[in-house]
Amino acid sequence: MPLVFKFLLYFLSLPIFGIGTKFLMLPSSVEQLTIGDHSTLEGAIPINPALFSAQNKQSNLLINRGVWIGDVNIMNIAFNQTLGEKVFHFGVNYSGLTGFEYREERPVDLPLSYFSSYGVSVKSGLSLSADKNKFGLSLSYIKIATEVEEANGFGLNFGYVYNFSSDFNIGVSLENIGKMNKLISEEVKLPQRRLTTLSKKVTLNNSFSTIYGSIDWGKGKVKNKYCIGNSFSWKNSNLFSGFVISDNSTEASIGFSVLVNSVKVGYGVRFGSQKLGNPYLISLDILLP
Protein backbone atom coordinates (compact mmCIF):
# COMPACT_ATOMS: atom_id res chain seq x y z
CA MET A 1 0.00 0.00 0.00
CA PRO A 2 1.47 3.42 -0.94
CA LEU A 3 2.93 5.33 2.00
CA VAL A 4 0.89 8.43 1.10
CA PHE A 5 -2.33 6.42 1.32
CA LYS A 6 -1.39 5.07 4.75
CA PHE A 7 -0.61 8.58 5.95
CA LEU A 8 -3.88 10.06 4.65
CA LEU A 9 -5.93 7.13 5.90
CA TYR A 10 -4.61 7.59 9.43
CA PHE A 11 -5.65 11.24 9.62
CA LEU A 12 -8.95 10.90 7.76
CA SER A 13 -10.10 8.07 10.00
CA LEU A 14 -9.49 10.11 13.17
CA PRO A 15 -13.06 11.55 13.32
CA ILE A 16 -14.40 8.00 13.89
CA PHE A 17 -11.43 6.23 15.49
CA GLY A 18 -10.61 9.42 17.44
CA ILE A 19 -13.90 9.00 19.30
CA GLY A 20 -13.75 5.22 18.84
CA THR A 21 -16.74 3.45 20.34
CA LYS A 22 -17.92 6.75 21.80
CA PHE A 23 -20.16 7.02 18.74
CA LEU A 24 -22.43 4.93 21.00
CA MET A 25 -22.84 8.05 23.17
CA LEU A 26 -24.21 10.17 20.31
CA PRO A 27 -27.92 11.07 20.55
CA SER A 28 -30.20 8.69 18.67
CA SER A 29 -33.38 10.81 18.65
CA VAL A 30 -34.49 14.44 18.53
CA GLU A 31 -35.58 14.17 22.16
CA GLN A 32 -32.15 12.96 23.30
CA LEU A 33 -30.38 15.67 21.32
CA THR A 34 -32.51 18.48 22.74
CA ILE A 35 -33.78 17.41 26.17
CA GLY A 36 -30.59 15.53 27.04
CA ASP A 37 -29.49 12.13 28.32
CA HIS A 38 -32.15 11.04 30.82
CA SER A 39 -33.04 7.58 32.10
CA THR A 40 -36.75 8.47 32.49
CA LEU A 41 -37.18 9.79 28.94
CA GLU A 42 -39.43 7.42 26.99
CA GLY A 43 -39.26 6.90 23.26
CA ALA A 44 -38.63 4.50 20.41
CA ILE A 45 -34.85 4.67 21.09
CA PRO A 46 -34.49 5.61 24.78
CA ILE A 47 -31.23 5.52 26.70
CA ASN A 48 -32.95 3.39 29.34
CA PRO A 49 -34.07 0.02 27.90
CA ALA A 50 -36.83 -0.10 30.50
CA LEU A 51 -38.60 2.65 28.54
CA PHE A 52 -38.96 1.21 25.06
CA SER A 53 -42.39 2.44 24.03
CA ALA A 54 -44.88 2.40 21.15
CA GLN A 55 -47.63 4.97 20.63
CA ASN A 56 -51.15 3.86 21.61
CA LYS A 57 -49.94 0.33 22.38
CA GLN A 58 -49.27 -0.26 18.67
CA SER A 59 -46.08 -0.80 16.70
CA ASN A 60 -44.10 2.15 15.39
CA LEU A 61 -41.13 2.85 13.14
CA LEU A 62 -38.69 5.68 13.91
CA ILE A 63 -36.19 7.08 11.40
CA ASN A 64 -33.61 9.75 12.34
CA ARG A 65 -31.06 11.45 10.13
CA GLY A 66 -28.62 14.21 11.01
CA VAL A 67 -25.08 15.48 11.40
CA TRP A 68 -22.77 15.51 14.44
CA ILE A 69 -19.65 17.60 15.16
CA GLY A 70 -17.00 17.13 12.46
CA ASP A 71 -19.60 16.45 9.75
CA VAL A 72 -20.13 12.93 11.07
CA ASN A 73 -23.34 11.55 9.54
CA ILE A 74 -25.85 10.02 11.95
CA MET A 75 -28.70 7.68 11.04
CA ASN A 76 -30.95 5.64 13.34
CA ILE A 77 -33.77 3.25 12.52
CA ALA A 78 -35.88 1.59 15.23
CA PHE A 79 -38.93 -0.65 15.35
CA ASN A 80 -40.97 -1.17 18.54
CA GLN A 81 -43.77 -3.69 18.98
CA THR A 82 -46.12 -3.93 21.96
CA LEU A 83 -46.61 -7.43 23.36
CA GLY A 84 -49.08 -7.11 26.25
CA GLU A 85 -47.17 -5.43 29.09
CA LYS A 86 -43.91 -5.85 27.18
CA VAL A 87 -42.36 -3.85 24.35
CA PHE A 88 -39.96 -5.49 21.92
CA HIS A 89 -37.29 -3.26 20.33
CA PHE A 90 -35.03 -3.64 17.32
CA GLY A 91 -32.78 -0.81 16.11
CA VAL A 92 -29.74 0.09 14.04
CA ASN A 93 -27.47 3.10 14.75
CA TYR A 94 -24.92 4.33 12.21
CA SER A 95 -22.31 7.09 12.43
CA GLY A 96 -19.71 7.69 9.74
CA LEU A 97 -17.80 9.76 7.24
CA THR A 98 -17.82 9.05 3.51
CA GLY A 99 -16.04 10.27 0.41
CA PHE A 100 -12.46 9.52 1.45
CA GLU A 101 -10.23 9.13 -1.60
CA TYR A 102 -7.64 6.47 -2.40
CA ARG A 103 -4.94 8.07 -4.61
CA GLU A 104 -1.57 7.10 -5.96
CA GLU A 105 1.62 8.81 -4.85
CA ARG A 106 1.83 10.76 -8.11
CA PRO A 107 -0.75 13.53 -8.79
CA VAL A 108 -3.82 12.41 -10.75
CA ASP A 109 -7.15 14.06 -11.59
CA LEU A 110 -9.36 11.27 -10.26
CA PRO A 111 -8.90 8.97 -7.25
CA LEU A 112 -8.53 5.23 -7.74
CA SER A 113 -11.46 4.59 -5.40
CA TYR A 114 -13.49 5.95 -2.51
CA PHE A 115 -14.00 4.55 1.00
CA SER A 116 -15.65 5.39 4.30
CA SER A 117 -15.00 5.26 8.03
CA TYR A 118 -17.92 4.28 10.24
CA GLY A 119 -19.35 2.84 13.43
CA VAL A 120 -22.55 0.79 13.58
CA SER A 121 -24.54 -0.91 16.32
CA VAL A 122 -27.46 -3.33 16.02
CA LYS A 123 -29.60 -3.54 19.15
CA SER A 124 -32.40 -5.83 20.28
CA GLY A 125 -34.17 -5.50 23.61
CA LEU A 126 -37.27 -5.91 25.74
CA SER A 127 -38.97 -3.78 28.39
CA LEU A 128 -41.49 -4.96 30.98
CA SER A 129 -43.96 -3.10 33.22
CA ALA A 130 -45.11 -4.44 36.60
CA ASP A 131 -47.19 -2.14 38.84
CA LYS A 132 -45.00 0.91 39.50
CA ASN A 133 -41.85 -0.74 38.20
CA LYS A 134 -40.36 -0.91 34.73
CA PHE A 135 -37.44 -3.13 33.77
CA GLY A 136 -35.44 -3.38 30.58
CA LEU A 137 -32.58 -5.25 28.96
CA SER A 138 -30.97 -4.96 25.55
CA LEU A 139 -28.02 -6.49 23.70
CA SER A 140 -25.97 -4.64 21.07
CA TYR A 141 -23.63 -5.86 18.37
CA ILE A 142 -21.04 -3.12 17.75
CA LYS A 143 -18.61 -2.58 14.88
CA ILE A 144 -16.18 0.22 13.95
CA ALA A 145 -14.24 0.09 10.69
CA THR A 146 -12.18 1.84 8.01
CA GLU A 147 -10.62 0.47 4.83
CA VAL A 148 -7.77 -1.25 6.70
CA GLU A 149 -8.91 -1.82 10.30
CA GLU A 150 -12.04 -2.98 12.07
CA ALA A 151 -13.15 -4.08 15.52
CA ASN A 152 -16.39 -5.62 16.75
CA GLY A 153 -17.95 -6.82 19.97
CA PHE A 154 -21.07 -6.94 22.12
CA GLY A 155 -22.56 -4.74 24.83
CA LEU A 156 -25.31 -5.26 27.41
CA ASN A 157 -27.60 -2.45 28.61
CA PHE A 158 -29.73 -2.50 31.77
CA GLY A 159 -32.44 -0.13 32.99
CA TYR A 160 -34.98 0.40 35.74
CA VAL A 161 -37.68 3.03 36.44
CA TYR A 162 -39.84 3.46 39.52
CA ASN A 163 -43.05 5.52 39.35
CA PHE A 164 -43.69 7.27 42.65
CA SER A 165 -46.85 8.61 40.99
CA SER A 166 -48.09 9.26 37.47
CA ASP A 167 -46.17 12.56 37.55
CA PHE A 168 -42.95 11.72 39.40
CA ASN A 169 -40.36 9.11 38.35
CA ILE A 170 -36.83 8.02 39.09
CA GLY A 171 -34.74 5.98 36.69
CA VAL A 172 -31.29 4.41 36.52
CA SER A 173 -29.52 2.87 33.56
CA LEU A 174 -26.19 1.24 32.80
CA GLU A 175 -24.96 0.94 29.22
CA ASN A 176 -22.30 -0.88 27.23
CA ILE A 177 -21.21 -3.62 29.61
CA GLY A 178 -19.19 -5.78 27.27
CA LYS A 179 -16.03 -6.21 25.26
CA MET A 180 -14.57 -5.39 21.84
CA ASN A 181 -11.78 -7.25 20.07
CA LYS A 182 -8.49 -5.45 19.41
CA LEU A 183 -7.58 -3.25 16.49
CA ILE A 184 -4.22 -3.77 14.85
CA SER A 185 -2.78 -0.86 16.80
CA GLU A 186 -4.67 -0.70 20.10
CA GLU A 187 -7.26 -2.16 22.44
CA VAL A 188 -10.84 -0.93 22.06
CA LYS A 189 -12.93 -0.22 25.14
CA LEU A 190 -16.66 0.35 25.38
CA PRO A 191 -17.70 3.70 26.92
CA GLN A 192 -19.92 3.00 29.91
CA ARG A 193 -22.71 5.42 30.77
CA ARG A 194 -24.25 5.37 34.26
CA LEU A 195 -27.28 7.64 34.58
CA THR A 196 -29.57 8.62 37.44
CA THR A 197 -32.61 10.75 36.59
CA LEU A 198 -35.49 12.42 38.40
CA SER A 199 -38.41 13.73 36.35
CA LYS A 200 -41.60 15.59 37.24
CA LYS A 201 -44.68 16.18 35.07
CA VAL A 202 -46.59 19.42 35.60
CA THR A 203 -50.09 19.84 34.13
CA LEU A 204 -51.11 23.32 32.92
CA ASN A 205 -54.72 23.50 31.72
CA ASN A 206 -54.73 21.74 28.31
CA SER A 207 -50.95 21.32 28.22
CA PHE A 208 -48.26 19.73 30.35
CA SER A 209 -44.56 20.09 30.90
CA THR A 210 -42.10 17.38 31.99
CA ILE A 211 -38.89 18.51 33.70
CA TYR A 212 -35.85 16.22 33.75
CA GLY A 213 -32.69 16.35 35.83
CA SER A 214 -29.85 13.83 35.43
CA ILE A 215 -26.32 13.02 36.55
CA ASP A 216 -24.10 11.06 34.19
CA TRP A 217 -21.67 9.55 36.68
CA GLY A 218 -18.09 9.82 35.48
CA LYS A 219 -15.47 7.15 36.00
CA GLY A 220 -11.74 7.63 36.55
CA LYS A 221 -10.58 10.77 34.76
CA VAL A 222 -14.03 11.35 33.24
CA LYS A 223 -15.93 13.94 35.27
CA ASN A 224 -19.64 13.91 36.05
CA LYS A 225 -21.97 15.45 33.50
CA TYR A 226 -25.20 17.24 34.47
CA CYS A 227 -28.28 17.45 32.24
CA ILE A 228 -31.42 19.53 32.67
CA GLY A 229 -34.24 19.31 30.12
CA ASN A 230 -37.87 20.13 29.50
CA SER A 231 -40.57 18.79 27.20
CA PHE A 232 -43.64 21.00 26.75
CA SER A 233 -46.67 19.36 25.12
CA TRP A 234 -49.83 20.97 23.79
CA LYS A 235 -52.31 19.02 21.69
CA ASN A 236 -50.28 17.38 18.90
CA SER A 237 -47.14 19.48 19.25
CA ASN A 238 -44.09 19.37 21.53
CA LEU A 239 -41.33 21.86 22.32
CA PHE A 240 -37.99 20.60 23.65
CA SER A 241 -35.13 22.36 25.40
CA GLY A 242 -32.13 21.36 27.47
CA PHE A 243 -28.74 22.20 28.94
CA VAL A 244 -25.70 19.98 29.43
CA ILE A 245 -22.88 21.04 31.76
CA SER A 246 -19.62 19.11 31.95
CA ASP A 247 -16.08 19.80 33.11
CA ASN A 248 -14.99 21.75 30.04
CA SER A 249 -18.09 22.67 28.05
CA THR A 250 -21.66 23.92 28.21
CA GLU A 251 -24.30 23.03 25.62
CA ALA A 252 -27.85 24.20 24.95
CA SER A 253 -30.44 22.57 22.70
CA ILE A 254 -33.88 23.33 21.27
CA GLY A 255 -36.30 21.39 19.10
CA PHE A 256 -39.89 20.46 18.35
CA SER A 257 -42.14 17.68 17.06
CA VAL A 258 -45.60 17.77 15.45
CA LEU A 259 -48.00 14.83 15.04
CA VAL A 260 -49.96 14.82 11.78
CA ASN A 261 -52.35 11.87 11.50
CA SER A 262 -50.11 8.85 12.19
CA VAL A 263 -46.75 10.52 11.48
CA LYS A 264 -44.73 12.60 13.95
CA VAL A 265 -42.12 14.93 12.44
CA GLY A 266 -39.34 16.33 14.63
CA TYR A 267 -36.27 18.56 14.45
CA GLY A 268 -33.60 19.43 17.00
CA VAL A 269 -30.33 21.37 17.10
CA ARG A 270 -27.58 21.76 19.73
CA PHE A 271 -25.28 24.73 20.39
CA GLY A 272 -22.00 24.33 22.25
CA SER A 273 -19.52 26.65 23.96
CA GLN A 274 -16.66 25.00 22.05
CA LYS A 275 -18.06 26.32 18.74
CA LEU A 276 -17.27 23.18 16.76
CA GLY A 277 -20.50 23.20 14.79
CA ASN A 278 -24.19 22.74 15.55
CA PRO A 279 -25.30 19.09 15.48
CA TYR A 280 -28.87 18.50 14.33
CA LEU A 281 -31.36 15.66 13.81
CA ILE A 282 -34.53 15.29 11.76
CA SER A 283 -36.95 12.49 12.68
CA LEU A 284 -39.99 10.66 11.36
CA ASP A 285 -41.97 8.57 13.85
CA ILE A 286 -44.57 6.47 11.99
CA LEU A 287 -47.42 4.68 13.76
CA LEU A 288 -47.96 1.36 11.99
CA PRO A 289 -51.34 -0.41 11.60
GUDOFI-780785 format. One record per atom (N, C-alpha, C): residue in three letters; x, y, z. Coordinates in steps of 0.05 Angstrom, whole numbers, plus 5000, padded with zeros to 4 digits. Layout:
N
ALAXYZ;...
This chain:
289
MET501749765000;MET500050005000;MET501850255000;PRO501350454982;PRO502950684981;PRO503150835008;LEU505450935014;LEU505951075040;LEU504051315043;VAL503651455021;VAL501851695022;VAL499051605030;PHE498051385019;PHE495351285026;PHE495251215056;LYS497251085066;LYS497251015095;LYS497151275112;PHE498751465104;PHE498851725119;PHE496151865119;LEU494851885095;LEU492252015093;LEU490151855108;LEU490251595105;LEU488151435118;LEU488251465148;TYR490551485160;TYR490851525189;TYR489451775198;PHE489851995184;PHE488752255192;PHE485752275185;LEU484952165163;LEU482152185155;LEU480352005172;SER481451795183;SER479851615200;SER479651715229;LEU481151925236;LEU481052025263;LEU478352105273;PRO476552235256;PRO473952315266;PRO472352085278;ILE472651835266;ILE471251605278;ILE472951465299;PHE475551395291;PHE477151255310;PHE478151435332;GLY478151705328;GLY478851885349;GLY476851875372;ILE474251845365;ILE472251805386;ILE471751515391;GLY472751335373;GLY472551045377;GLY469650965381;THR469250795401;THR466550695407;THR464850905420;LYS465851145424;LYS464251355436;LYS462051455417;PHE462051355392;PHE459751405375;PHE457151295387;LEU457451095406;LEU455150995420;LEU453951195439;MET455351405445;MET454351615463;MET452851835448;LEU452951825422;LEU451652035406;LEU448652015409;PRO447152235408;PRO444252215411;PRO442952065388;SER440951905394;SER439651745373;SER436751825368;SER435952065379;SER433252165373;SER433352465377;VAL431352605367;VAL431052895371;VAL430752955400;GLU429252795415;GLU428852835443;GLU431552825459;GLN433152625452;GLN435752595466;GLN437552835460;LEU437552915434;LEU439253135426;LEU438553395441;THR435953445444;THR435053705455;THR434553695485;ILE433153495495;ILE432453485523;ILE434953395539;GLY436453205528;GLY438853115541;GLY438752815546;ASP440852715559;ASP441052435566;ASP439652385593;HIS437352255592;HIS435752215616;HIS434651925617;SER434851795640;SER433951525642;SER431051495649;THR429451715648;THR426551695650;THR425151805625;LEU426751855604;LEU425651965579;LEU424851735561;GLU422251705556;GLU421151485540;GLU421651555510;GLY421251345494;GLY421551385465;GLY422051125451;ALA422251145424;ALA422750905408;ALA425650815412;ILE427551005417;ILE430350935422;ILE431251075448;PRO430250995471;PRO431051125496;PRO433851035505;ILE435051195522;ILE437551105534;ILE437050875553;ASN434850885568;ASN434150685587;ASN432450465573;PRO433450215572;PRO431950005558;PRO429349935572;ALA428950035597;ALA426349985610;ALA424150155598;LEU424850345581;LEU422850535571;LEU422450515541;PHE422950285529;PHE422150245501;PHE419150285500;SER418150435481;SER415250495481;SER414250505452;ALA411650465449;ALA410250485423;ALA407750645427;GLN407150825409;GLN404750995413;GLN402250835412;ASN400450895431;ASN397750775432;ASN397850475433;LYS399950365445;LYS400150075448;LYS400349925421;GLN401150075400;GLN401549955373;GLN404549945367;SER405149845343;SER407849845334;SER408550105320;ASN411050195321;ASN411850435308;ASN414650415297;LEU415250565276;LEU417750575263;LEU418850855265;LEU421350885275;LEU422651145278;LEU425151155260;ILE425351375245;ILE427651425228;ILE428851695235;ASN431451705241;ASN432851955247;ASN435151985227;ARG435552235219;ARG437952295203;ARG438952565211;GLY441652595213;GLY442852845220;GLY445852855218;VAL447053065229;VAL449853105228;VAL450953175256;TRP453253055264;TRP454553105289;TRP456953285284;ILE458353365305;ILE460753525303;ILE462753385285;GLY464053545268;GLY466053435249;GLY464753315224;ASP462253395219;ASP460853295195;ASP460552995195;VAL460352875219;VAL459752595221;VAL456852545216;ASN456152375197;ASN453352315191;ASN452252125211;ILE449752175220;ILE448352005239;ILE445751905226;MET445251645229;MET442651545221;MET441751325240;ASN439251325248;ASN438151135267;ASN435451035256;ILE435050775258;ILE432550655250;ILE431750465273;ALA429250495282;ALA428250325305;ALA425450235300;PHE424849985309;PHE422149875307;PHE421449775335;ASN419149855345;ASN418149775371;ASN415349635367;GLN415049415381;GLN412549265380;GLN411549205407;THR409049275413;THR407849215439;THR406848925441;LEU407648795462;LEU406848515467;LEU405648495495;GLY403148575498;GLY401848585525;GLY403148805542;GLU404348725565;GLU405748915582;GLU408648945574;LYS409448825553;LYS412248835544;LYS412448995518;VAL414749105512;VAL415349235487;VAL417949125476;PHE417749015452;PHE420148905438;PHE421349125421;HIS424049145421;HIS425449355407;HIS427649235389;PHE427849345364;PHE429949275346;PHE430949535333;GLY433549595333;GLY434449845322;GLY437249825311;VAL437950005293;VAL440550025281;VAL441450315283;ASN443850355293;ASN445150625295;ASN447650635278;TYR447850845262;TYR450250875244;TYR451351155247;SER454051165249;SER455451425249;SER457851395231;GLY458351585213;GLY460651545195;GLY461251785177;LEU463551765164;LEU464451955145;LEU464951815118;THR464051935096;THR464451815070;THR465952005052;GLY466651895028;GLY467952055008;GLY470952085011;PHE472251915028;PHE475151905029;PHE476251795003;GLU478451904994;GLU479551834968;GLU482151664971;TYR482351464954;TYR484751294952;TYR486251384927;ARG488651514930;ARG490151614908;ARG492951494907;GLU494151504884;GLU496951424881;GLU498751644892;GLU501351574893;GLU503251764903;GLU503651994883;ARG503451944858;ARG503752154838;ARG501052304834;PRO501052564827;PRO498552714824;PRO496852604801;VAL494252564806;VAL492452484785;VAL489852644789;ASP488252664767;ASP485752814768;ASP483652674785;LEU483452404781;LEU481352254795;LEU482552054814;PRO481252004837;PRO482251794855;PRO481751524844;LEU483351324854;LEU482951054845;LEU480350934856;SER479651014880;SER477150924892;SER476451104916;TYR474051054926;TYR473051194950;TYR472550994972;PHE472651084997;PHE472050915020;PHE470951085043;SER470050945064;SER468751085086;SER469950985112;SER469351135133;SER470051055161;SER467451075177;TYR466850865192;TYR464250865205;TYR464150695230;GLY462050735245;GLY461350575269;GLY458450495267;VAL457750255273;VAL454950165272;VAL454349985295;SER451850005305;SER450949825326;SER448149725320;VAL447749465325;VAL445149335320;VAL444149245348;LYS441849345356;LYS440849295383;LYS438149155383;SER437848965401;SER435248835406;SER434748835436;GLY432248895444;GLY431748905472;GLY428748875479;LEU428248865505;LEU425548825515;LEU425148985540;SER422849115543;SER422149245568;SER419549125579;LEU419249145606;LEU417049015620;LEU416049195641;SER413349225643;SER412149385664;SER410749205685;ALA411149265710;ALA409849115732;ALA409149315754;ASP406549375757;ASP405649575777;ASP407149845772;LYS408649935792;LYS410050185790;LYS412950155780;ASN413649915772;ASN416349855764;ASN416549805734;LYS418749885722;LYS419349825695;LYS422249725693;PHE422549505678;PHE425149375675;PHE425849355646;GLY428449355639;GLY429149325612;GLY431949215608;LEU432349075586;LEU434848955579;LEU435148955549;SER437549025540;SER438149015511;SER440948925506;LEU441348805482;LEU444048705474;LEU444748835447;SER447148935445;SER448149075421;SER450548935409;TYR450448905383;TYR452748835367;TYR454049085357;ILE456649125361;ILE457949385355;ILE460349335336;LYS460549515316;LYS462849485298;LYS463849765290;ILE466449805290;ILE467650045279;ILE469649965258;ALA469850115236;ALA471550025214;ALA472450255196;THR474750215183;THR475650375160;THR476550175139;GLU477950275118;GLU478850095097;GLU480749885106;VAL482349935127;VAL484549755134;VAL484249635162;GLU482549745179;GLU482249645206;GLU479249625214;GLU478649425231;GLU475949405241;GLU476049265268;ALA474049325284;ALA473749185310;ALA470749145315;ASN470048935329;ASN467248885335;ASN467048755362;GLY464648755373;GLY464148645399;GLY461248665407;PHE460648615433;PHE457948615442;PHE457748785468;GLY455348905472;GLY454949055497;GLY452149005508;LEU451948985534;LEU449448955548;LEU448549215560;ASN445949275561;ASN444849515572;ASN442549445591;PHE442649565615;PHE440549505635;PHE439149765643;GLY436649745651;GLY435149975660;GLY432949915679;TYR432250115696;TYR430050085715;TYR428850355720;VAL426150365722;VAL424650615729;VAL422650545750;TYR422450725770;TYR420350695790;TYR418550945789;ASN415950895788;ASN413951105787;ASN412851165815;PHE413751375827;PHE412651455853;PHE409751535850;SER409151655827;SER406351725820;SER406351755790;SER404051825778;SER403851855749;SER405552095740;ASP406252275759;ASP407752515751;ASP410652525760;PHE411452335776;PHE414152345788;PHE415552075786;ASN417852075772;ASN419351825767;ASN422251855774;ILE423551625779;ILE426351605782;ILE427351375765;GLY429551415751;GLY430551205734;GLY433551175735;VAL434550935732;VAL437450885730;VAL438050705706;SER440250745694;SER441050575671;SER444050545670;LEU444850315659;LEU447650255656;LEU448050135628;GLU449850265613;GLU450150195584;GLU452950085578;ASN452949925557;ASN455449825545;ASN457249665564;ILE456049475576;ILE457649285592;ILE458449055574;GLY460849055565;GLY461648845545;GLY464548875538;LYS465248775514;LYS467948765505;LYS468148775475;MET470248915465;MET470948925437;MET473548785432;ASN473848665408;ASN476448555401;ASN478448775394;LYS480948715392;LYS483048915388;LYS483349005359;LEU483949255356;LEU484849355330;LEU487749265326;ILE488849315302;ILE491649255297;ILE493449405316;SER492649655322;SER494449835336;SER493849865366;GLU491349805374;GLU490749865402;GLU488249715411;GLU487849695437;GLU485549575449;GLU483149765448;VAL480849655443;VAL478349815441;VAL476649765466;LYS475849985479;LYS474149965503;LYS471450085498;LEU469449965510;LEU466750075508;LEU466350295528;PRO465150525520;PRO464650745538;PRO462150685555;GLN462450655581;GLN460250605598;GLN458850865606;ARG456150855607;ARG454651085615;ARG452850995638;ARG453151145661;ARG451551075685;ARG449851325692;LEU447251305688;LEU445451535692;LEU443551495715;THR443051715729;THR440951725749;THR439251975742;THR436551935740;THR434852155732;THR432452175750;LEU431652425756;LEU429052485768;LEU427452655748;SER424852595745;SER423252755727;SER420552805740;LYS419453035733;LYS416853125745;LYS415053235723;LYS412653145721;LYS410653245701;LYS408853445714;VAL408553675702;VAL406853885712;VAL404653945692;THR402153925700;THR399853975683;THR399054265684;LEU398654385661;LEU397854665658;LEU395454695639;ASN393054695651;ASN390654705634;ASN390554485614;ASN390654555587;ASN390554355566;ASN393354265557;SER395454335572;SER398154265564;SER399554155589;PHE401854045584;PHE403553955607;PHE406453975600;SER408053995621;SER410954025618;SER412353815636;THR414253675625;THR415853485640;THR418653585643;ILE419553605668;ILE422253705674;ILE424053475682;TYR426453465670;TYR428353245675;TYR430953355687;GLY432053205706;GLY434653275717;GLY436353025720;SER438753015709;SER440352775709;SER443252825716;ILE444552615727;ILE447452605731;ILE448552375716;ASP450352425698;ASP451852215684;ASP454452175699;TRP454551955715;TRP456751915734;TRP459351845719;GLY461252015722;GLY463851965710;GLY465351745723;LYS467451655709;LYS469151435720;LYS472051495714;GLY473751475735;GLY476551535731;GLY477051825725;LYS478251885703;LYS478852155695;LYS476452305683;VAL474352155677;VAL471952275665;VAL470252395687;LYS469752655685;LYS468152795705;LYS465252745702;ASN463652805723;ASN460752785721;ASN459652985701;LYS457452915689;LYS456153095670;LYS453253135680;TYR452253385679;TYR449653455689;TYR447853545667;CYS445453435666;CYS443453495645;CYS440853595657;ILE439853805646;ILE437253915653;ILE435653945628;GLY433153845627;GLY431553865602;GLY428653905608;ASN427153985587;ASN424354035590;ASN422953955564;SER420653825567;SER418953765544;SER416153885549;PHE415354075532;PHE412754205535;PHE410954105513;SER408553995521;SER406753875502;SER404054025503;TRP403054075479;TRP400354195476;TRP399054085451;LYS396853945455;LYS395453805434;LYS397353615419;ASN397853665394;ASN399453485378;ASN402353585373;SER403153785389;SER405753905385;SER407353895411;ASN410053885408;ASN411853875431;ASN414154075426;LEU415054205447;LEU417354375446;LEU419454265466;PHE421954245457;PHE424054125473;PHE426254325478;SER427454305502;SER429754475508;SER431454335529;GLY434054405530;GLY435754275549;GLY438554405552;PHE439854355574;PHE442554445579;PHE444254215589;VAL446754205580;VAL448654005589;VAL451154145599;ILE451954085623;ILE454254215635;ILE456253995643;SER458654015632;SER460853825639;SER463253985648;ASP465453845651;ASP467853965662;ASP469054185645;ASN468754155619;ASN470054355601;ASN468254465579;SER465654435581;SER463854535561;SER461054575572;THR459554745559;THR456754785564;THR455254785538;GLU452954635537;GLU451454615512;GLU448554675518;ALA447254785498;ALA444354845499;ALA443054735474;SER440554645476;SER439154515454;SER436254605453;ILE435154615429;ILE432254675425;ILE431254495403;GLY428654445403;GLY427454285382;GLY424454265385;PHE423154125366;PHE420254095367;PHE419453835353;SER416953755357;SER415753545341;SER412853605338;VAL411653515315;VAL408853555309;VAL407753295299;LEU405453215310;LEU404052975301;LEU401853045281;VAL402152925257;VAL400152965236;VAL399052695228;ASN396552645234;ASN395352375230;ASN396952165245;SER398351985231;SER399851775244;SER402851815241;VAL403752055234;VAL406552105230;VAL407352345247;LYS409452305263;LYS410552525279;LYS413252615266;VAL413452875261;VAL415852995249;VAL417253155270;GLY419853125272;GLY421353275293;GLY423953385282;TYR424953595296;TYR427553715289;TYR428753825315;GLY431453785317;GLY432853895340;GLY435653975333;VAL436754175347;VAL439354275342;VAL440754345369;ARG443354315370;ARG444854355395;ARG447054565389;PHE447454745409;PHE449454955408;PHE451454915431;GLY454054925425;GLY456054875445;GLY457955105449;SER459155125473;SER461055335479;SER463655295464;GLN464255055455;GLN466755005441;GLN466655095412;LYS464255155402;LYS463955265375;LYS465255095354;LEU464454835355;LEU465554645335;LEU463354555315;GLY461254715313;GLY459054645296;GLY456554595312;ASN454254585298;ASN451654555311;ASN450454295302;PRO450654075317;PRO449453825310;PRO446453845308;TYR445253695289;TYR442353705287;TYR441253425279;LEU438653385284;LEU437353135276;LEU434553205266;ILE433753055246;ILE430953065235;ILE429752785239;SER427352765248;SER426152505254;SER423352465242;LEU422752225235;LEU420052135227;LEU419251905245;ASP417151925260;ASP416151715277;ASP413451635266;ILE413251385255;ILE410951295240;ILE409451085256;LEU406951135261;LEU405250945275;LEU404150735255;LEU404850485259;LEU404150275240;LEU401350155247;PRO400050045227;PRO397349925232;PRO397549695252;
